[in-house]
Structures are given as structure tokens and as C-alpha cells.
Amino acid sequence: MKKKVGLFFMIISFLFSVSCNRDKSQHVLEKEKSTRIVPVEAMNVKKGDIVSYLSVTGTIYPFQEANIGPRISGRIKRLFADEGDYIDENQKLIMLEQKSLIIAHQQAEAALETARASLERLLAGTREEEVKRAEAAFAMAEANLNNARLEFNRYKKLYEKHTVAKKAYDTASTQYKVALAGLEKAREGLRMARKGPTKEDIQVAQSQVKQAEVNVKMAKQTLEDSVTKAPFSGFIVRKFKNEGECVTATPATSVLKIADISKVKVEVKIPENEIGRIRKDNRAEVRVDAFPEKSFIGKVVMVNPSVDPVSRTFKTKIEISNKEGLLKGGMFARVHIAVDVHRGVIIISRDAIIEAGDYKFAFVINSGVAHKKRIVTGLNQDDNIEVKSGLNEGEVVVIAGQYDLKDGTSVKIVKGEMKTAEQDY
């Protein structure tokens, strides 16, 4: 019995000794941990501008493009450009055969000259020679009438006496009537010659001149329309017809297609729940697979006010300068539209933030000691984030090594990659 009691006290003594040693080790460990200096990386809290982007995808289109064809029908005599050629505004592109058009223009000019000459004669009035000719014609007509009257009277008496045939009488009667009509015509001609052209005659001649001038303009325009020029500068991207082929104006025949890519448009579709953030002139950054390291800066130029009922999106256009010609029509584009801009705000690296449930924290270094501070964040851009409250400009925050820290931990700011405690000691 005494042996059992002794064994019991030995066990109790051993357990008490182990417990004391463990408490002592824990205390030592806690003491060492409290005096340990943790190496960290840090950054200064700064103020700056931060932008929030809406990311979408879209397709690149030329700034303007058009199918080109002659304004009149005919046969293509010559094409001045081919696919891939760069052409300037007003440069010749297409010429139709012109022989018949040149002849028609010459005929119209000749008719105009004739009409002008007739008008000039009327405006100049009747010349003295014309009056004298009219007087001579009247005198001759009067003499012819007198002779015809005498002859008619003679045949009339003979016919009444039955000494001539009726046919001879009728012939004399007809000649008398013709002479009488000739006298009246000569009298009217003399009257007109002495009076000169009427106002109505001049107006008719003037109208004939105007009509002839219009005909010349139409013939000239048709001749000019046989040559088609570029409406704007750009590249020929497609050829539909060749030299020698016939084209028509109605329906219109396309011969060449031209595209202007000095600027390009990117068409994107904005979701209905995001359209309130998009405004005209918003800055946009565009990237394409062909140039993955290069970004192209443009701006929003159009937001369609009508929603697509199928996709529930709004078509939006972004315009980009493309002087180098790197962007091509049909390219797939990744677009980041700046929807919110906060200027002069507190900005830190995203790496400085520790999240714990619904809260966010950052460690601020003051006199070699890290202090845990709760923060409220705002916009984020790439690796940076806006701090709306909790930090001040000029403070130093930990951006690496903060997960080994507690409030009040001593720290050492190191450069480059984060060092471990073992490397420091």
C-alpha cells in the first residue's frame, strides 16, 4: 500500500514539473515573438487620379466606306486604281467610253451658237436692206396681181361668149387668186420689215437660247459624269468590275469599294444595367490581338438611345485616330471605357489591403511599429485602389509581409523581395 501511495506522488510531481516547464516555454515563446522584428515591404500613401473602367468587346469598322460606280451607263474604258491602292480625294477612279458623249456636247454647243445668232438679229432690228427687199417683193407681187387680174378678166369675157374652154378659165381664175394671196403675204412682210421684231418674237428667241444653254450644260455634265472620282481619301478594298465591262446607272453598278481608315469606329454593345454610366466623350482604351502590347486611345462619339429588344443592349460607337493605319476593318477589339474618374484622392496598392469579412484593413508603419487600421475603399484601377477613409497622404503602408503582423508588431522595411526573419538574423 505504501508503494502505491509513493508511486502516485511521483506521478503527480512529474506532471507538475512538465506543466511548469510548458508554461515557461510558452512564456518565452510569447516574449520572443513580441520582440521579433518582421521584415516588410512598404509604400508611401499618395494622392492621385483613379479611373474605373467598363470592359466590353466590339468590332472595328472604317470611319467611312462606300461602293463607287459611275453616275451614267456605259462601258468601262479605264480603271485608275486596284485593290490595296491608296487613293486621294478627287483622284480619278473610273472612266467610261466618251466618243458619243463628246459629239453630243459639240452638237449642243453648235445649237447654242445658232440660237444666239438668231436672238442677236432680232435685237439688232430690221436692216434697211431687208426693208428694201420687202418693198421690192411687194411691188413685184402687186404687178403679178395686176397681170393676173387682167388675164382673168379677159378669159372671163371669152368664157361668157363661149369662145374658150372652161379649163382655161379656171386656170386664169386660180392664178388670179394665187397672185392675190402673194400680194397679201408681201404686204405683211413689208409691214413686219418696217415695224421690226415684236416683243413676243424676242422672248421666243431668248427662250430658245436658254434652252440651248441648258442642253450644253447637260451634255457637259454627262461628259464629266463619264469620269468617276474618289469622294474621300482611303484604300481600295474591293474591285467588282474590270475594264471593258458595261455598267448601268439604274440600277446602280458598283465598280470599286473604298474605305477610309485614317480614323476607325469601334462598335460595342453596352448592357442595359450599365448604360447609365456611359456618356458621350468618355475616354476609351482599345486593344487588339494583332498588337497585344499596344493600346489605342479613343472616345465615345455615339450612344444609341434605343435598346436592342433581343440582346437588351445599347449600340455604342467609339472613334479612334488611326494615322499609322494599324487598325483594320473587321478586327476584334477589347474595349475599356472610363466611366468614373476621381481626381486627387488617396491611392494605395491593392496588395496593402487585408480583407476580413465585410471589413478591410491596412498596416501603417509609425516609428518602426505596424498599426492595424480599418479603411474604406472606392474605385479600383489595375493594381491601385482608392481609399475613401482610414489613411492620410504621406503615411507608410505595408504591401508585403502584412500577414505575419499583429497590431503593434515591430517591423523593418526592406527593399526588393521580402526577406525572411532567418535571413535578417
VOPAGU-2260 file (C-alpha; in pm, 1 decimal, decimal comma):
REM VOPAGU-2260
SITE   aa  ch    i         X         Y         Z
SITE  MET   A    0       0,0       0,0       0,0
SITE  LYS   A    1     283,8     234,4      84,7
SITE  LYS   A    2     442,6     158,0    -254,4
SITE  LYS   A    3     122,3     258,4    -435,7
SITE  VAL   A    4      99,3     588,9    -247,7
SITE  GLY   A    5     460,7     664,5    -329,4
SITE  LEU   A    6     408,8     592,6    -696,3
SITE  PHE   A    7     108,0     821,2    -701,5
SITE  PHE   A    8     306,2    1113,8    -557,1
SITE  MET   A    9     587,6    1054,5    -804,5
SITE  ILE   A   10     342,0    1079,0   -1096,3
SITE  ILE   A   11     186,4    1396,1    -956,9
SITE  SER   A   12     529,7    1552,4    -915,4
SITE  PHE   A   13     625,2    1461,7   -1272,8
SITE  LEU   A   14     308,3    1610,3   -1421,8
SITE  PHE   A   15     352,3    1928,7   -1220,3
SITE  SER   A   16     708,5    1962,7   -1341,7
SITE  VAL   A   17     606,4    1913,3   -1706,6
SITE  SER   A   18     327,0    2171,2   -1672,5
SITE  CYS   A   19     562,3    2425,1   -1522,9
SITE  ASN   A   20     816,8    2373,6   -1797,0
SITE  ARG   A   21     548,7    2407,6   -2067,8
SITE  ASP   A   22     418,8    2734,6   -1923,6
SITE  LYS   A   23     771,5    2858,9   -1905,3
SITE  SER   A   24     834,6    2767,1   -2273,6
SITE  GLN   A   25     510,6    2932,5   -2382,6
SITE  HIS   A   26     601,9    3245,6   -2194,5
SITE  VAL   A   27     946,5    3251,0   -2352,6
SITE  LEU   A   28     791,6    3197,0   -2698,1
SITE  GLU   A   29     544,5    3479,2   -2643,7
SITE  LYS   A   30     822,6    3704,4   -2525,4
SITE  GLU   A   31    1040,6    3622,1   -2826,6
SITE  LYS   A   32     752,7    3675,5   -3064,3
SITE  SER   A   33     675,5    4014,8   -2913,4
SITE  THR   A   34    1033,2    4129,0   -2956,3
SITE  ARG   A   35    1077,6    3984,4   -3309,3
SITE  ILE   A   36    1127,0    4237,2   -3592,0
SITE  VAL   A   37     933,0    4140,8   -3907,3
SITE  PRO   A   38    1077,2    4244,2   -4245,5
SITE  VAL   A   39     816,8    4402,0   -4474,8
SITE  GLU   A   40     783,3    4594,2   -4797,2
SITE  ALA   A   41     604,8    4926,5   -4783,1
SITE  MET   A   42     490,9    5222,8   -4988,7
SITE  ASN   A   43     401,2    5582,8   -4924,2
SITE  VAL   A   44      35,3    5676,1   -4936,7
SITE  LYS   A   45     -11,0    5922,3   -5222,1
SITE  LYS   A   46    -282,1    6126,8   -5383,4
SITE  GLY   A   47    -366,1    6092,7   -5748,0
SITE  ASP   A   48    -634,3    6024,2   -6005,4
SITE  ILE   A   49    -806,2    5690,4   -6040,2
SITE  VAL   A   50   -1038,3    5570,9   -6313,4
SITE  SER   A   51   -1299,3    5298,2   -6315,8
SITE  TYR   A   52   -1344,4    5117,6   -6646,5
SITE  LEU   A   53   -1627,0    4920,5   -6805,4
SITE  SER   A   54   -1484,5    4635,2   -7013,0
SITE  VAL   A   55   -1665,7    4523,8   -7328,9
SITE  THR   A   56   -1578,6    4375,9   -7667,7
SITE  GLY   A   57   -1660,1    4500,2   -8014,7
SITE  THR   A   58   -1571,5    4516,5   -8382,7
SITE  ILE   A   59   -1364,0    4776,6   -8567,0
SITE  TYR   A   60   -1511,0    4947,9   -8874,8
SITE  PRO   A   61   -1363,3    5207,4   -9115,3
SITE  PHE   A   62   -1450,8    5567,3   -9038,0
SITE  GLN   A   63   -1631,3    5578,4   -9371,3
SITE  GLU   A   64   -1664,4    5343,8   -9667,4
SITE  ALA   A   65   -1854,8    5348,0   -9995,5
SITE  ASN   A   66   -1923,0    5146,0  -10308,1
SITE  ILE   A   67   -1818,7    5354,7  -10608,3
SITE  GLY   A   68   -1978,5    5342,2  -10953,7
SITE  PRO   A   69   -2044,0    5579,2  -11249,4
SITE  ARG   A   70   -2347,3    5809,7  -11245,6
SITE  ILE   A   71   -2431,8    5717,9  -11607,2
SITE  SER   A   72   -2447,5    5394,7  -11804,6
SITE  GLY   A   73   -2171,5    5291,7  -12041,1
SITE  ARG   A   74   -1868,6    5072,3  -12096,6
SITE  ILE   A   75   -1563,2    5098,5  -11872,2
SITE  LYS   A   76   -1268,7    5226,9  -12074,1
SITE  ARG   A   77   -1017,7    5254,3  -11789,6
SITE  LEU   A   78    -977,1    5189,3  -11417,1
SITE  PHE   A   79    -719,0    5404,9  -11241,5
SITE  ALA   A   80    -689,5    5201,1  -10916,9
SITE  ASP   A   81    -680,4    4841,0  -10799,4
SITE  GLU   A   82    -734,5    4657,7  -10471,4
SITE  GLY   A   83    -493,1    4768,3  -10199,8
SITE  ASP   A   84    -414,6    5104,0  -10362,0
SITE  TYR   A   85    -431,2    5418,7  -10153,5
SITE  ILE   A   86    -612,7    5698,3  -10332,3
SITE  ASP   A   87    -661,8    6067,8  -10255,4
SITE  GLU   A   88    -987,6    6257,7  -10251,3
SITE  ASN   A   89   -1097,6    6363,5  -10605,1
SITE  GLN   A   90    -850,0    6124,8  -10766,3
SITE  LYS   A   91    -979,0    5965,8  -11090,5
SITE  LEU   A   92   -1103,7    5611,1  -11042,2
SITE  ILE   A   93   -1321,9    5514,5  -11340,4
SITE  MET   A   94   -1356,3    5645,9  -11698,2
SITE  LEU   A   95   -1624,9    5531,5  -11945,1
SITE  GLU   A   96   -1603,7    5549,0  -12325,3
SITE  GLN   A   97   -1661,9    5912,2  -12431,0
SITE  LYS   A   98   -1682,5    5938,4  -12813,9
SITE  SER   A   99   -2061,0    5968,8  -12841,3
SITE  LEU   A  100   -2070,6    6199,5  -12539,5
SITE  ILE   A  101   -1815,0    6435,8  -12694,5
SITE  ILE   A  102   -2018,3    6451,4  -13019,5
SITE  ALA   A  103   -2338,6    6525,1  -12828,1
SITE  HIS   A  104   -2161,5    6805,6  -12643,7
SITE  GLN   A  105   -2036,1    6956,1  -12970,4
SITE  GLN   A  106   -2387,6    6941,7  -13121,6
SITE  ALA   A  107   -2532,8    7119,1  -12820,8
SITE  GLU   A  108   -2272,1    7395,3  -12846,0
SITE  ALA   A  109   -2347,4    7441,5  -13217,6
SITE  ALA   A  110   -2721,0    7470,3  -13149,1
SITE  LEU   A  111   -2647,9    7730,1  -12883,0
SITE  GLU   A  112   -2446,8    7940,0  -13127,3
SITE  THR   A  113   -2734,4    7930,4  -13378,3
SITE  ALA   A  114   -2990,8    8036,9  -13117,9
SITE  ARG   A  115   -2770,6    8323,0  -13000,2
SITE  ALA   A  116   -2722,0    8444,8  -13356,5
SITE  SER   A  117   -3099,4    8448,6  -13417,1
SITE  LEU   A  118   -3155,5    8645,9  -13097,8
SITE  GLU   A  119   -2886,3    8896,0  -13191,5
SITE  ARG   A  120   -3053,9    8956,8  -13529,0
SITE  LEU   A  121   -3385,9    9024,8  -13361,3
SITE  LEU   A  122   -3233,9    9257,5  -13103,7
SITE  ALA   A  123   -3049,8    9449,9  -13377,7
SITE  GLY   A  124   -3384,2    9528,4  -13551,4
SITE  THR   A  125   -3469,6    9523,9  -13924,9
SITE  ARG   A  126   -3192,4    9640,8  -14150,5
SITE  GLU   A  127   -3252,3    9888,8  -14437,9
SITE  GLU   A  128   -3162,1    9624,5  -14691,6
SITE  GLU   A  129   -3432,5    9397,0  -14556,9
SITE  VAL   A  130   -3693,3    9675,4  -14583,9
SITE  LYS   A  131   -3590,6    9742,7  -14944,3
SITE  ARG   A  132   -3615,9    9373,0  -15023,5
SITE  ALA   A  133   -3962,5    9364,1  -14867,3
SITE  GLU   A  134   -4068,0    9669,9  -15071,9
SITE  ALA   A  135   -3938,2    9512,5  -15391,1
SITE  ALA   A  136   -4118,1    9186,4  -15310,1
SITE  PHE   A  137   -4439,9    9381,4  -15250,5
SITE  ALA   A  138   -4406,7    9573,0  -15577,7
SITE  MET   A  139   -4346,4    9250,7  -15769,8
SITE  ALA   A  140   -4645,1    9085,3  -15600,9
SITE  GLU   A  141   -4859,8    9386,0  -15688,3
SITE  ALA   A  142   -4751,7    9371,2  -16051,2
SITE  ASN   A  143   -4818,2    8999,2  -16064,1
SITE  LEU   A  144   -5164,6    9061,2  -15925,0
SITE  ASN   A  145   -5241,1    9326,5  -16185,5
SITE  ASN   A  146   -5132,7    9096,8  -16464,7
SITE  ALA   A  147   -5329,0    8809,2  -16321,1
SITE  ARG   A  148   -5637,8    9030,9  -16285,7
SITE  LEU   A  149   -5619,4    9143,6  -16649,3
SITE  GLU   A  150   -5570,3    8790,3  -16768,1
SITE  PHE   A  151   -5858,4    8665,5  -16554,2
SITE  ASN   A  152   -6094,9    8936,4  -16680,7
SITE  ARG   A  153   -6003,5    8860,7  -17040,2
SITE  TYR   A  154   -6067,0    8486,5  -17000,4
SITE  LYS   A  155   -6387,4    8559,2  -16814,8
SITE  LYS   A  156   -6530,9    8757,3  -17110,0
SITE  LEU   A  157   -6421,4    8491,2  -17357,0
SITE  TYR   A  158   -6572,3    8218,1  -17141,2
SITE  GLU   A  159   -6901,0    8406,5  -17122,3
SITE  LYS   A  160   -6901,0    8423,6  -17503,2
SITE  HIS   A  161   -6820,0    8054,2  -17513,6
SITE  THR   A  162   -6502,8    8116,1  -17710,3
SITE  VAL   A  163   -6262,5    7944,3  -17459,5
SITE  ALA   A  164   -6285,1    7620,7  -17270,2
SITE  LYS   A  165   -6379,0    7616,1  -16901,7
SITE  LYS   A  166   -6036,4    7470,8  -16815,3
SITE  ALA   A  167   -5859,0    7778,6  -16945,5
SITE  TYR   A  168   -6098,8    7999,6  -16748,9
SITE  ASP   A  169   -6037,3    7801,7  -16432,1
SITE  THR   A  170   -5659,1    7826,3  -16474,7
SITE  ALA   A  171   -5678,6    8204,2  -16510,3
SITE  SER   A  172   -5902,0    8221,7  -16202,7
SITE  THR   A  173   -5657,6    8016,8  -15996,6
SITE  GLN   A  174   -5359,6    8227,1  -16100,0
SITE  TYR   A  175   -5550,9    8539,2  -16001,6
SITE  LYS   A  176   -5623,9    8400,9  -15655,9
SITE  VAL   A  177   -5259,9    8296,8  -15609,0
SITE  ALA   A  178   -5141,4    8640,4  -15709,6
SITE  LEU   A  179   -5388,3    8797,6  -15467,7
SITE  ALA   A  180   -5257,0    8579,9  -15180,3
SITE  GLY   A  181   -4897,9    8657,8  -15279,2
SITE  LEU   A  182   -4973,5    9027,4  -15256,5
SITE  GLU   A  183   -5116,9    8990,9  -14908,1
SITE  LYS   A  184   -4809,7    8796,3  -14796,9
SITE  ALA   A  185   -4576,7    9055,8  -14945,1
SITE  ARG   A  186   -4777,1    9334,0  -14779,2
SITE  GLU   A  187   -4746,8    9159,5  -14436,9
SITE  GLY   A  188   -4375,8    9103,8  -14491,8
SITE  LEU   A  189   -4328,3    9470,8  -14574,6
SITE  ARG   A  190   -4526,9    9570,4  -14267,3
SITE  MET   A  191   -4317,7    9346,1  -14045,8
SITE  ALA   A  192   -3996,0    9469,0  -14201,9
SITE  ARG   A  193   -4089,8    9829,5  -14137,4
SITE  LYS   A  194   -4215,3    9754,3  -13784,7
SITE  GLY   A  195   -3923,9    9533,5  -13674,1
SITE  PRO   A  196   -3934,3    9228,2  -13436,1
SITE  THR   A  197   -4210,6    9213,3  -13177,1
SITE  LYS   A  198   -4158,9    9166,6  -12802,0
SITE  GLU   A  199   -4300,3    8817,2  -12833,9
SITE  ASP   A  200   -4050,5    8730,6  -13108,0
SITE  ILE   A  201   -3762,6    8839,7  -12885,8
SITE  GLN   A  202   -3896,0    8642,6  -12588,8
SITE  VAL   A  203   -3925,4    8329,3  -12800,5
SITE  ALA   A  204   -3569,1    8373,9  -12924,1
SITE  GLN   A  205   -3443,8    8430,6  -12569,8
SITE  SER   A  206   -3617,4    8112,7  -12451,3
SITE  GLN   A  207   -3454,4    7922,3  -12734,7
SITE  VAL   A  208   -3113,6    8049,3  -12622,0
SITE  LYS   A  209   -3179,8    7944,8  -12259,7
SITE  GLN   A  210   -3290,7    7600,1  -12368,9
SITE  ALA   A  211   -2979,2    7566,9  -12583,4
SITE  GLU   A  212   -2762,3    7670,5  -12284,8
SITE  VAL   A  213   -2929,1    7407,3  -12067,1
SITE  ASN   A  214   -2866,7    7146,1  -12336,2
SITE  VAL   A  215   -2497,0    7240,0  -12340,4
SITE  LYS   A  216   -2474,9    7211,5  -11958,6
SITE  MET   A  217   -2646,8    6874,3  -11965,3
SITE  ALA   A  218   -2415,5    6746,1  -12237,5
SITE  LYS   A  219   -2112,4    6878,5  -12049,1
SITE  GLN   A  220   -2232,3    6724,4  -11720,7
SITE  THR   A  221   -2291,5    6389,3  -11889,1
SITE  LEU   A  222   -1937,9    6404,0  -12028,3
SITE  GLU   A  223   -1799,8    6484,5  -11682,3
SITE  ASP   A  224   -2008,0    6205,3  -11527,7
SITE  SER   A  225   -1828,1    5958,6  -11751,0
SITE  VAL   A  226   -1529,9    6008,2  -11516,2
SITE  THR   A  227   -1579,2    5899,1  -11152,5
SITE  LYS   A  228   -1357,1    6046,8  -10880,2
SITE  ALA   A  229   -1292,9    5940,0  -10521,3
SITE  PRO   A  230   -1534,2    6105,1  -10273,9
SITE  PHE   A  231   -1271,6    6081,6   -9996,0
SITE  SER   A  232    -921,0    5950,8   -9935,7
SITE  GLY   A  233    -874,3    5585,8   -9846,3
SITE  PHE   A  234    -783,5    5237,9   -9963,8
SITE  ILE   A  235    -945,2    5038,8  -10242,9
SITE  VAL   A  236   -1061,5    4728,9  -10057,5
SITE  ARG   A  237   -1252,1    4556,7  -10336,1
SITE  LYS   A  238   -1293,2    4561,9  -10715,7
SITE  PHE   A  239   -1623,7    4439,5  -10862,0
SITE  LYS   A  240   -1578,2    4515,3  -11236,3
SITE  ASN   A  241   -1296,2    4520,5  -11493,0
SITE  GLU   A  242   -1213,4    4735,4  -11795,2
SITE  GLY   A  243   -1437,7    4661,5  -12093,4
SITE  GLU   A  244   -1741,3    4564,1  -11886,5
SITE  CYS   A  245   -2068,7    4754,6  -11915,0
SITE  VAL   A  246   -2223,5    4930,6  -11617,2
SITE  THR   A  247   -2562,2    5088,8  -11558,0
SITE  ALA   A  248   -2678,2    5385,9  -11357,7
SITE  THR   A  249   -3019,8    5232,8  -11284,6
SITE  PRO   A  250   -2985,1    5000,8  -11109,0
SITE  ALA   A  251   -2653,0    5135,9  -10986,3
SITE  THR   A  252   -2348,7    4921,7  -11060,4
SITE  SER   A  253   -2066,6    4911,4  -10801,9
SITE  VAL   A  254   -1719,9    4902,1  -10956,2
SITE  LEU   A  255   -1487,9    4971,2  -10659,1
SITE  LYS   A  256   -1519,0    4985,7  -10281,5
SITE  ILE   A  257   -1320,1    5245,8  -10088,4
SITE  ALA   A  258   -1258,6    5258,6   -9712,1
SITE  ASP   A  259   -1117,9    5546,1   -9506,6
SITE  ILE   A  260    -923,5    5411,8   -9205,9
SITE  SER   A  261    -745,2    5734,0   -9109,7
SITE  LYS   A  262    -990,5    5706,6   -8823,7
SITE  VAL   A  263   -1185,8    5398,7   -8721,0
SITE  LYS   A  264   -1502,8    5330,1   -8529,1
SITE  VAL   A  265   -1543,1    5054,0   -8274,3
SITE  GLU   A  266   -1898,4    4933,6   -8227,5
SITE  VAL   A  267   -1972,2    4779,7   -7888,2
SITE  LYS   A  268   -2288,2    4673,7   -7707,4
SITE  ILE   A  269   -2343,5    4813,1   -7359,5
SITE  PRO   A  270   -2561,1    4606,8   -7121,3
SITE  GLU   A  271   -2883,5    4771,7   -7015,4
SITE  ASN   A  272   -2778,9    4787,5   -6648,8
SITE  GLU   A  273   -2455,7    4973,6   -6740,0
SITE  ILE   A  274   -2585,0    5227,1   -6992,2
SITE  GLY   A  275   -2636,3    5492,3   -6722,9
SITE  ARG   A  276   -2259,0    5510,2   -6673,8
SITE  ILE   A  277   -2179,1    5577,2   -7040,0
SITE  ARG   A  278   -2157,9    5934,2   -7168,1
SITE  LYS   A  279   -2055,9    6090,2   -7496,4
SITE  ASP   A  280   -1684,4    6187,0   -7498,1
SITE  ASN   A  281   -1597,8    5923,7   -7234,8
SITE  ARG   A  282   -1236,2    5812,4   -7278,8
SITE  ALA   A  283   -1186,3    5458,7   -7409,0
SITE  GLU   A  284    -883,1    5230,5   -7433,9
SITE  VAL   A  285    -885,9    4971,8   -7712,7
SITE  ARG   A  286    -663,5    4666,5   -7761,1
SITE  VAL   A  287    -648,0    4419,0   -8049,5
SITE  ASP   A  288    -486,6    4076,1   -8077,7
SITE  ALA   A  289    -263,1    4190,8   -8364,0
SITE  PHE   A  290     -81,0    4434,9   -8128,6
SITE  PRO   A  291    -120,3    4290,1   -7776,5
SITE  GLU   A  292     130,5    4529,4   -7618,2
SITE  LYS   A  293     -19,5    4842,7   -7770,5
SITE  SER   A  294    -327,8    5033,1   -7658,9
SITE  PHE   A  295    -525,3    5277,2   -7874,8
SITE  ILE   A  296    -700,0    5571,8   -7711,4
SITE  GLY   A  297   -1035,0    5698,5   -7837,3
SITE  LYS   A  298   -1360,6    5845,4   -7712,9
SITE  VAL   A  299   -1729,4    5763,6   -7719,0
SITE  VAL   A  300   -1898,6    5952,2   -8004,6
SITE  MET   A  301   -2243,1    5791,4   -8010,1
SITE  VAL   A  302   -2474,8    5610,3   -7771,2
SITE  ASN   A  303   -2784,4    5476,6   -7941,2
SITE  PRO   A  304   -3086,4    5583,5   -7733,2
SITE  SER   A  305   -3282,1    5275,1   -7841,1
SITE  VAL   A  306   -3224,1    4935,4   -7681,6
SITE  ASP   A  307   -3192,6    4617,0   -7886,3
SITE  PRO   A  308   -3502,5    4423,1   -7778,3
SITE  VAL   A  309   -3329,8    4088,2   -7831,0
SITE  SER   A  310   -2994,2    4137,9   -7656,6
SITE  ARG   A  311   -3111,7    4418,3   -7423,1
SITE  THR   A  312   -2801,6    4618,5   -7510,1
SITE  PHE   A  313   -2732,9    4965,8   -7647,7
SITE  LYS   A  314   -2510,2    5006,4   -7953,1
SITE  THR   A  315   -2227,7    5248,8   -7879,1
SITE  LYS   A  316   -1958,0    5382,4   -8113,7
SITE  ILE   A  317   -1603,4    5479,0   -8018,7
SITE  GLU   A  318   -1384,4    5682,5   -8251,7
SITE  ILE   A  319   -1006,4    5632,2   -8265,3
SITE  SER   A  320    -736,9    5813,9   -8461,1
SITE  ASN   A  321    -555,6    5562,8   -8683,6
SITE  LYS   A  322    -288,2    5766,1   -8861,3
SITE  GLU   A  323     -46,5    5472,7   -8862,0
SITE  GLY   A  324    -312,0    5253,6   -9022,0
SITE  LEU   A  325    -257,3    4969,2   -8775,0
SITE  LEU   A  326    -626,2    4911,9   -8708,5
SITE  LYS   A  327    -822,0    4742,2   -8987,8
SITE  GLY   A  328   -1188,4    4697,9   -9054,5
SITE  GLY   A  329   -1332,1    4379,6   -8904,9
SITE  MET   A  330   -1077,6    4342,8   -8623,5
SITE  PHE   A  331   -1196,5    4212,9   -8286,0
SITE  ALA   A  332   -1142,2    4473,0   -8014,2
SITE  ARG   A  333   -1129,2    4465,5   -7634,9
SITE  VAL   A  334   -1254,5    4797,1   -7507,0
SITE  HIS   A  335   -1222,5    4960,6   -7165,4
SITE  ILE   A  336   -1445,5    5266,6   -7128,3
SITE  ALA   A  337   -1368,4    5513,5   -6849,3
SITE  VAL   A  338   -1697,9    5550,2   -6664,0
SITE  ASP   A  339   -1586,3    5711,3   -6334,5
SITE  VAL   A  340   -1291,3    5940,9   -6264,3
SITE  HIS   A  341   -1190,9    6051,2   -5911,0
SITE  ARG   A  342    -917,4    6312,9   -5901,4
SITE  GLY   A  343    -683,6    6399,5   -5614,8
SITE  VAL   A  344    -781,7    6103,4   -5396,7
SITE  ILE   A  345    -584,0    5873,1   -5165,4
SITE  ILE   A  346    -443,7    5578,7   -5362,0
SITE  ILE   A  347    -260,1    5267,1   -5243,1
SITE  SER   A  348    -160,8    4934,8   -5389,7
SITE  ARG   A  349    -420,1    4660,2   -5381,7
SITE  ASP   A  350    -151,0    4443,9   -5214,5
SITE  ALA   A  351    -171,5    4655,8   -4898,2
SITE  ILE   A  352    -529,9    4553,8   -4824,2
SITE  ILE   A  353    -631,9    4274,1   -4588,1
SITE  GLU   A  354    -993,4    4163,2   -4602,6
SITE  ALA   A  355   -1173,6    4020,1   -4303,8
SITE  GLY   A  356   -1537,8    3953,5   -4374,1
SITE  ASP   A  357   -1704,3    4280,8   -4467,7
SITE  TYR   A  358   -1413,0    4488,7   -4341,0
SITE  LYS   A  359   -1082,0    4594,1   -4492,8
SITE  PHE   A  360    -760,8    4681,0   -4313,4
SITE  ALA   A  361    -409,3    4804,3   -4382,1
SITE  PHE   A  362     -97,4    4816,5   -4164,6
SITE  VAL   A  363      52,3    5164,7   -4120,6
SITE  ILE   A  364     415,3    5188,2   -4004,8
SITE  ASN   A  365     495,2    5450,0   -3745,9
SITE  SER   A  366     841,4    5459,2   -3579,1
SITE  GLY   A  367     915,1    5102,5   -3681,7
SITE  VAL   A  368     587,7    4966,3   -3543,9
SITE  ALA   A  369     294,5    4839,6   -3756,5
SITE  HIS   A  370     -51,8    4957,2   -3657,2
SITE  LYS   A  371    -362,6    4796,4   -3799,4
SITE  LYS   A  372    -613,0    5048,3   -3937,0
SITE  ARG   A  373    -954,9    4989,8   -4081,2
SITE  ILE   A  374   -1012,5    5152,3   -4420,6
SITE  VAL   A  375   -1298,2    5216,8   -4662,5
SITE  THR   A  376   -1215,9    5174,6   -5031,2
SITE  GLY   A  377   -1363,3    5318,1   -5350,3
SITE  LEU   A  378   -1269,3    5285,7   -5716,1
SITE  ASN   A  379   -1002,8    5042,5   -5829,1
SITE  GLN   A  380    -781,8    5057,8   -6135,5
SITE  ASP   A  381    -537,0    4784,0   -6225,5
SITE  ASP   A  382    -324,7    4727,9   -5909,9
SITE  ASN   A  383    -431,0    5050,2   -5739,6
SITE  ILE   A  384    -732,9    5121,6   -5524,6
SITE  GLU   A  385    -888,0    5438,3   -5383,3
SITE  VAL   A  386    -906,3    5477,6   -5005,9
SITE  LYS   A  387   -1202,2    5690,7   -4907,0
SITE  SER   A  388   -1124,8    5692,1   -4533,7
SITE  GLY   A  389    -873,8    5548,2   -4287,9
SITE  LEU   A  390    -544,6    5668,5   -4439,4
SITE  ASN   A  391    -375,5    6002,4   -4494,6
SITE  GLU   A  392    -134,8    6119,6   -4760,0
SITE  GLY   A  393     227,9    6058,3   -4665,3
SITE  GLU   A  394     164,9    5760,5   -4437,0
SITE  VAL   A  395     358,1    5441,0   -4498,4
SITE  VAL   A  396     161,1    5119,9   -4550,4
SITE  VAL   A  397     281,8    4759,8   -4569,0
SITE  ILE   A  398     233,4    4596,6   -4909,0
SITE  ALA   A  399     413,7    4265,3   -4841,3
SITE  GLY   A  400     461,4    4069,7   -4518,7
SITE  GLN   A  401     147,6    4203,9   -4351,3
SITE  TYR   A  402       1,2    3858,4   -4290,6
SITE  ASP   A  403     276,3    3795,2   -4029,8
SITE  LEU   A  404     182,4    4110,0   -3841,7
SITE  LYS   A  405     -33,9    4198,1   -3548,8
SITE  ASP   A  406    -118,8    4541,1   -3423,0
SITE  GLY   A  407     197,3    4672,8   -3254,3
SITE  THR   A  408     445,5    4437,7   -3424,9
SITE  SER   A  409     791,1    4582,1   -3484,5
SITE  VAL   A  410     887,0    4585,3   -3849,2
SITE  LYS   A  411    1181,8    4658,4   -4070,2
SITE  ILE   A  412    1127,0    4798,8   -4418,0
SITE  VAL   A  413    1339,5    4614,4   -4671,6
SITE  LYS   A  414    1394,9    4680,2   -5040,7
SITE  GLY   A  415    1345,9    4435,3   -5324,7
SITE  GLU   A  416    1198,1    4094,5   -5247,2
SITE  MET   A  417    1072,7    4037,5   -4898,2
SITE  LYS   A  418    1334,6    3884,8   -4668,7
SITE  THR   A  419    1260,6    3627,7   -4406,0
SITE  ALA   A  420    1339,7    3668,8   -4039,4
SITE  GLU   A  421    1603,7    3399,2   -4065,8
SITE  GLN   A  422    1780,7    3591,7   -4340,4
SITE  ASP   A  423    1779,5    3909,9   -4131,4
SITE  TYR   A  424    1924,0    3738,5   -3830,6
